[in-house]
């Protein structure tokens, strides 16, 4: 039996791609943690990751050729950061290793979305609970510094005087994902609705939830969704994807949506109706990733735009340089007047998210976001996909969602 609190939490990473490096960079702002192991499919990625761990002073990170080797090594908690279609298998392997007494892991965190379907998400939760694991759902936007500070002020100063907020708006847009599997509906679980709407509906639900109240204190009454292909199915852009990712991404014949809109109707414990409006897109071309949030109540409003930064830099056409993402994630230009996010890992919430998860796991406390919340998010996403498919509002509870698979994910799922 693990004695808690642990002085230092030893974390093993499953996955060493783009999001794993975001999490790793954020760990320098987290105390009482070491990154002691990593498993991913590509040896060169594992080695690069381990070297970065050493460079950041986050411990001695062993690279593992198999998931089994990582799970049975000296690690206390697993961060599941591998592609969506691998996560359930990772969880099954972790559950098996613990139940057979081969692993001493006692906590697990999983990147968004928790799963591709409600059935998968429910199994993720069931496996974690059956293995006796403390579990955390890695939804970074809930931990964004503007979200944490804005919610605290609104609820303390405004809602306490004039009444609770009733409308949350959330939007996230960029020019498209980095890896080919994101563009494949069966592997990713859908398109932009699955990939990014998971952020928007959960951060909006969090802003509408009273401080200290459980997330399920807000009851989902109905959802209405729309999906569309606005940009990437056009012949020249479909060809760009083929050249960039090869034949496995065929947007001419097997596209998934690059735009999604959602309306979610909720009810609080007093019977008040609340609304979430959200949009997400892979068809936005601007400085880079843009997150916009609003929270409205009887006599107040909160607004945030991630590209309205305090720091901006101008570079004329005489300044030449290679493409990169050194100013902002999904950067689309190297010239002109550009916003700069000085600390993306902090502003986007990864630092506070990982600090929170590490402390909860180390002390044996329940995190703010758990696999239960991840399941609730997937239920909303599947409801939105079903609503878009039938072109009608879907009322909750909706038992038909238990085994529902979005149209764009049905190919081989």
Helices and strands as residue ranges (DSSP letters): E 9-14, H 18-26, G 27-29, E 33-39, H 43-55, E 62-64, H 67-71, E 77-80, G 84-86, H 87-99, E 107-111, H 118-130, E 134-138, G 140-143, H 145-153, I 154-159, H 160-162, E 167-173, G 180-183, H 185-188, H 192-208, G 215-217, E 219-228, H 235-245, E 259-267, E 273-281, E 290-297, E 300-305, E 311-315, E 336-340, H 344-347, H 350-363, H 371-390, E 394-395, G 399-403, G 407-409
